[in-house]
Amino acid sequence: MKVAVMGDVHANLAALEAVLRDARERGAERFWCAGDVVGYGTDPNACCQLVRSLPGVAVLGNHDRACSRRDSLEGFNGLARASALWTRKRLAPANRDWLRGLPPVAEPLEGVQVVHGSLDRPGEWNYLFPDVDPTAHFARQTGRLCFVGHTHVPVVFAQLRGCVYVSEPEPFCVDPEGEMRVTVNVGSVGQPRDGDRRPSYVLYDSETGEIDPRRVPFVT
């Protein structure tokens, strides 16, 4: 089964549609979302409805929570705070309730987890940047593979016998019987922050273990 794993849509409908089109052309049957469907962009309802309609799972991101609840926005920068307040006023009740009901962590397949930030206190949305020690995250990774988002920067973390390796995203295979545990940051659909404006996501083949990081041609 081929799965498209994406995250940080941030209410960018055109980018989301481009990613889904690319994924379907490559045989994706299921779709997993690593959080932050809303925030920043101007199409929160359309993006929620589209992600809700997909076969698969989605997890709660920090912007999803901020936009669907009346929680304090302390810690958000000015733009993020303004966009959250704007989105709160415009979310349809059904989409707001759907966002509120998203779990912090999902396990769509045995040995595979999806979380927005880090598995270490997922409700606090810690960042897994390449220069951050992911040991606490890996301590809570129950299977061989985990998909994350939140940083908007695609990267691959691997842990083997206590050693952590960080690499740029490129096609590779995960051995479900091997010792190595892998966490893949799928980057961002709606707001990439790695210097490449093209939306990013990952194609995962659950039968072969193949991971294929994708960048989608996109004109804003």
JODALIN-V93801 format. One line per field, one symbol per residue. ss: DSSP state (H for helix, E for strand, - for the rest). phi: phi as a letter, one per 40 degrees, with the letter a starting at -180 (. if undefined). psi: psi as a letter, one per 30 degrees, with the letter a starting at -180 (. if undefined). A space follows every 50 residues. Layout:
ss: ???
phi: ???
psi: ???
//
This chain:
ss: -EEEEE------HHHHHHHHHHHHH----EEEE----------HHHHHHH HHH--EEEE--HHHHHHH---------HHHHHHHHHHHHH--HHHHHHHH --E-EEEEE--EEEE------HHH----------HHHHH-----EEEE-- ----EEEEEE--EEEEE----EE-------EEEEE-------------EE EEEEE----EEEEEEE----
phi: .cbcbbafcffccccccccccccccbgcbbbbbcggcbhgcbbccccdcc cccccibabcbccdcccbbbccbdgccdcccccccccdcbccdccccccc ccccbbbcbdgbbbacbbccfdcbfccbcdcbccdccccbccbcaabbbg cgbcabbbbafgcbbbaccadabcccccccbbbbccgbccadbbgbccdb abcbccccgcbbcbbbdabc
psi: kkkkkllhehgjeeeeeeeeeeeefggkflkkkhlielkelgheeeeeee eefkkalllkleeeeefflglkgkfkleeeeeeeeeeeffkkeeeeeeef fklfkliflkgklkleckfjifffhkkilfgkjgeeeffgjfafkkklbe fgjklkkkkjhfkkkkllklklkkjfflfkkkkkjgakefikggfjfkkl akkkjfefgkkjkkkkkkk.
//
